[in-house]
Amino acid sequence: MTLDFPNSSRSFDEVRNAVRFIGHDGMFEVRFFIEADALAGTGARTGRTEVTEAACLAAFDRARSSIYEVARKLYSRGRQTNYVITVGDLP
């Protein structure tokens, strides 16, 4: 099976300081998080040092297709309970 993202919902997880999104491999749900620092490189910075929730979600939406590609690549390396995308994972 391949990893798909049929549900475009995403949310900000304050504890992890990351955006959470879900992929599906057949009937299996696969959890992903992309760190706020990784999103800062895609335009989430607001001119201050911190990255806001709204800015993270907007940056995720702008870079959604490339984030999904990175998620697929991480998933193809082996199955885990959840995956965390860091700034080092992004092109």
Helices and strands as residue ranges (DSSP letters): E 3-4, E 10-13, E 18-25, E 28-35, H 36-39, I 40-44, H 53-62, H 64-76, E 82-85, G 87-89
